[in-house]
Amino acid sequence: MPADNLKDDKLSLDATVESVISLLKECHSGISGNHLDIGSGTGNLIRRVQQTFDVTSSALDYSDQFMELNHIKVDVVDLNQGVLPYPDTHFDLVTFTEVAEHLENYRAIVREIYRILKPGGVVIITTPNVLNMKSRMRFLTTGFWSMFGPLHVGETAIESTGGHITPIPYPYLAHAIMSAGFDMPHVTTDKMQFPSLYWLILFYIPIRLFASLAWKKERGKYKTLDRFNEPVINQINTVGMLLGRSIVVSATKPI
């Protein structure tokens, strides 16, 4: 991968890490105990979580070659097997950042995260936001969301953008989270994409108008909207969702 692309990827991941820390401070400031970082990479998120919260961190990834923290041992696991090698109700916090889009079945891992979290435990999940305006316009013209594209057969660098095999619109991620047993998730985004702002200015009013008509039909004719999923659907065309690069989602396991 060219050096410029590596630099851009690092800057993007740094922005996501800081968004995770901000969300934890805002919604889960008292978090402590055992922390698991799934897809730990270099350990940058573990470093920031440990700097900010009183946690003992564990790391999991498909390889241990990326880890830069000498005091952290990486548990090497094939997440596509859908099993996490930890006992029930062991962790207080699980971070699962920029990983789900690389997996064949992210829902299995969400269910496993629910299993290994203690009651009252928190999960933070991030993934590329395929609902921003830049992504919607790319899909309109090419059939591919932003940060997703034609895939090389036999791709081995699964940690790269070329390993993005599963686009996950926020309503589907929220459905997976709540179906696993978590409470209603909280969603934000990591940073604004300026190309999305251009398209938003052009299309915001038509989007809101036609979406309102569509939701009315879904609610009345098709009966697909109810009090359980409507708060999630209401997020689809918010300004944050239309502009944000990645979604940053937190959810709590009920006590």
Disulfide bonds with the S-S distance in Angstrom:
none
